[in-house]
């Protein structure tokens, strides 16, 4: 899974891609920020009942806004609820917000 992130004015932007167990799992994301840390959780949740069982890749873009200037420890986690796949840390780095 390739993920890149950088600091921007008042926030953090990022791009990535995530493999999923099938093409019926579009990705959604949530962010938590606090005390110099930001965690972005990208989740592949199942939509529908029937789906071909073939590994698929989804690209995504993310923006976390409203951050004060400074250095933040960014962690991007890819999660796969209901699949048996363990969550994976896709990126962990320090990002400077201007």
C-alpha positions in Angstrom: 0.0 0.0 0.0 1.6 3.3 -1.1 0.7 6.3 1.0 2.1 9.8 0.9 1.3 12.8 3.1 2.5 16.4 3.5 1.8 19.4 5.7 -0.3 22.2 4.2 -1.6 25.6 5.5 -3.7 24.6 8.5 -3.7 20.8 7.8 -2.3 17.7 6.3 -3.1 16.2 2.9 -2.5 12.7 1.7 -2.9 10.2 -1.1 -2.8 6.5 -1.0 -4.0 3.2 -2.3 -5.4 0.3 -0.4 -5.8 -3.4 -1.4 -9.2 -4.9 -0.4 -10.4 -8.5 -0.5 -13.0 -7.7 -3.2 -14.2 -4.8 -5.3 -17.4 -4.3 -3.2 -15.5 -2.5 -0.4 -15.2 1.2 -1.2 -13.0 3.0 1.3 -14.0 5.7 3.8 -11.9 7.6 6.3 -12.0 9.2 9.7 -9.4 11.3 11.4 -8.6 11.9 15.1 -6.2 14.8 16.1 -4.8 15.7 19.5 -1.7 16.4 21.4 0.7 16.5 18.4 -0.7 13.4 16.8 -3.1 12.7 13.9 -4.5 9.3 13.2 -6.2 8.7 9.8 -8.2 5.5 9.7 -9.1 4.3 6.2 -11.6 1.5 6.3 -12.8 -0.9 3.6 -16.4 -1.8 4.5 -18.5 -4.2 2.5 -21.4 -3.0 0.4 -24.0 -5.6 -0.8 -24.3 -9.3 -0.4 -22.7 -10.9 -3.4 -19.3 -10.0 -4.8 -16.5 -11.6 -6.8 -13.7 -12.7 -4.5 -10.8 -10.9 -6.2 -8.3 -8.6 -4.5 -9.0 -5.0 -5.6 -7.1 -1.7 -5.2 -8.8 1.6 -4.3 -7.1 5.0 -4.5 -8.0 7.7 -2.0 -7.2 11.3 -1.1 -7.5 12.7 2.4 -7.4 16.1 4.1 -7.3 16.9 7.8 -7.9 20.6 8.3 -8.1 23.0 11.2 -4.7 22.1 12.7 -2.5 24.6 14.4 1.0 25.2 13.0 3.6 22.7 14.3 4.9 19.2 13.9 2.5 16.3 14.1 3.1 12.5 14.3 0.8 11.2 11.5 -0.3 7.6 11.5 -2.4 6.1 8.6 -4.1 2.8 9.4 -5.8 0.6 6.8 -8.6 -1.4 8.4 -10.8 -4.3 7.0 -13.8 -4.9 9.2 -15.4 -8.3 8.9 -12.7 -9.8 6.6 -10.3 -11.5 9.0 -7.6 -9.2 7.6 -5.7 -7.4 10.4 -5.5 -3.6 10.4 -2.2 -2.4 9.0 -0.2 0.8 9.7 0.3 2.1 6.1 2.3 5.2 7.1 3.9 6.7 10.2 5.8 9.9 9.9 6.2 13.4 11.2 4.5 16.1 9.2 4.9 19.9 9.6 1.8 22.0 9.3 2.4 25.7 8.4 
